[in-house]
Amino acid sequence: MNLTANANAPQPPVQSNSPDTSSGDLLASIAEETRNLFSVTNKPNAATIAYLQQKYSEQVSFFGKTLPKANVVSDKKAFFQRWPVRNYSLVADSLRVTCDTQTTCTSEGKVEWSTTNPKAISQGSAAFSYGWSLEAGIWKIRSETSKVISRNVSRNGTEASGSSNLPQYHLDQSGDRN
């Protein structure tokens, strides 16, 4: 079984962890999980972290490294504390879902973001990939990676592009993080 679909029909986020068994429903379930992930990321920190605690597998391939869930969530929490106001949105018609089996799927696409803190605003876009696995009837993230396409940071009225002082959230693989 190797299924692929463009999963871009606009749909509101729905909290559903019950996977459907038909191929079209399976692809739609993963598309929904991906949309939910970005939607929840826009919520206040406590709600976002609580959701992520439940959504990641115990071991995650996180930007090429296998890490325990606690490390991944800790990384996310630190980023969310640095950037408490976030707006992530999927780029229209970019979400693609593939499933190798009934229990392993991948979602890929592009996301645009705007994050703010009292000192700066960061805006940009990135290509992302999430690996999903069905664990005890719940879709969990088993892998995550992304690559920045564009990024712009405004600090106190100034613009910085491509600077090493840019905020990092594993959106690129440079390893240079604030």
C-alpha positions in Angstrom: 0.0 0.0 0.0 1.5 3.3 -1.0 -1.1 6.1 -1.0 -0.5 9.7 -1.9 -3.0 12.6 -1.9 -3.1 16.4 -2.0 -4.9 17.0 1.3 -5.8 20.6 1.0 -9.6 20.9 1.3 -10.1 23.7 3.9 -11.3 22.1 7.0 -11.5 23.3 10.6 -9.2 21.5 13.1 -11.0 18.6 14.7 -9.7 16.6 17.7 -9.9 13.0 16.4 -7.5 10.2 17.1 -9.6 7.5 15.7 -8.0 6.6 12.4 -10.3 5.4 9.5 -9.3 2.3 7.7 -10.1 3.1 4.0 -7.2 4.7 2.1 -9.0 8.0 1.4 -10.0 8.3 5.1 -6.5 7.4 6.2 -5.0 10.2 4.1 -7.7 12.6 5.4 -7.0 11.6 9.0 -3.3 12.5 8.6 -4.1 15.7 6.9 -6.4 16.6 9.8 -3.7 15.7 12.3 -1.3 18.0 10.5 -3.7 20.9 10.4 -4.5 20.3 14.1 -0.8 20.4 14.9 -0.3 23.8 13.4 -3.6 25.1 14.8 -2.6 24.1 18.3 0.8 25.6 17.9 -1.0 29.0 17.7 -2.5 28.6 21.2 -1.1 29.8 24.5 2.1 28.0 25.7 0.5 25.7 28.3 -2.2 24.4 25.9 0.4 23.8 23.2 2.8 22.0 25.4 0.0 19.8 26.9 -1.0 18.8 23.3 2.5 18.1 22.2 3.1 15.9 25.3 0.4 13.6 24.0 1.2 13.9 20.3 4.9 12.8 20.1 6.1 9.2 20.2 8.4 8.2 23.1 11.4 8.4 20.7 11.4 10.9 17.9 13.7 11.4 14.9 14.0 15.1 15.4 16.0 16.9 12.6 18.0 13.7 12.0 18.7 12.8 15.7 16.8 10.2 17.7 15.7 11.9 20.9 13.4 11.1 23.8 10.0 12.9 23.7 11.0 14.9 26.8 13.9 16.5 24.9 11.8 17.4 21.9 9.1 18.9 24.1 11.7 20.8 26.1 13.1 22.3 22.9 9.6 23.3 21.8 8.8 24.8 25.2 12.0 26.9 25.2 11.1 28.2 21.7 7.5 29.0 22.7 8.8 30.9 25.8 11.0 33.0 23.6 8.2 33.6 21.1 5.0 33.6 23.1 2.7 34.9 20.3 2.7 32.7 17.3 0.7 32.4 14.1 1.4 29.4 11.9 -0.6 28.6 8.8 -0.3 26.0 6.1 0.3 27.4 2.7 -2.7 26.7 0.5 -2.4 23.6 -1.7 1.0 22.6 -0.2 0.0 19.7 2.1 0.8 16.3 0.7 0.1 13.0 2.6 1.6 9.6 1.8 1.0 6.4 3.7 3.2 3.3 3.3 1.0 1.2 5.5 -2.2 1.6 7.5 -0.1 2.6 10.5 2.7 4.8 9.0 2.2 8.0 7.0 4.1 11.2 6.2 2.8 14.7 5.8 4.8 17.3 4.0 4.1 20.9 2.9 4.9 24.5 3.5 4.0 26.7 6.5 4.1 30.5 6.9 4.7 32.0 10.3 4.8 35.2 12.3 6.1 35.0 15.9 6.5 37.9 18.3 8.0 38.7 21.6 8.5 42.1 23.3 11.7 42.8 21.4 11.1 41.3 17.9 8.9 40.0 15.2 10.0 37.0 13.1 8.2 36.1 9.9 8.9 33.6 7.2 8.1 30.3 5.6 9.5 26.7 5.8 9.0 23.3 4.2 8.1 20.7 6.7 7.9 16.9 7.0 6.2 14.9 9.8 6.3 11.1 10.1 3.2 9.7 11.7 2.7 6.3 13.3 -0.4 4.7 14.8 0.3 3.8 18.4 -2.4 2.2 20.6 -5.0 3.7 18.2 -3.6 7.3 18.4 -1.6 9.0 15.6 1.8 10.1 17.0 4.6 12.1 15.5 7.6 9.8 15.1 9.8 12.2 13.0 10.0 15.9 12.3 12.2 18.0 10.1 11.9 21.3 8.3 13.9 23.8 6.2 13.6 27.5 6.2 12.6 29.0 2.8 12.6 32.6 4.0 12.9 34.5 7.2 12.9 38.1 8.3 13.3 39.5 11.8 12.4 43.0 12.9 14.0 44.2 16.1 13.1 47.6 17.5 12.2 48.8 14.1 15.2 47.3 12.3 15.2 44.4 9.8 17.6 41.5 9.9 17.8 38.8 7.2 20.2 35.9 7.2 21.9 37.0 10.4 23.3 34.6 12.9 21.2 36.4 15.6 18.0 35.1 14.1 15.7 33.0 16.3 16.2 29.3 15.7 13.6 26.6 16.2 15.1 23.7 14.3 13.6 25.3 11.2 16.9 24.9 9.6 19.8 22.6 10.3 22.5 25.2 10.9 22.5 24.3 14.6 23.0 28.0 15.4 20.3 28.8 18.0 19.6 31.7 20.4 
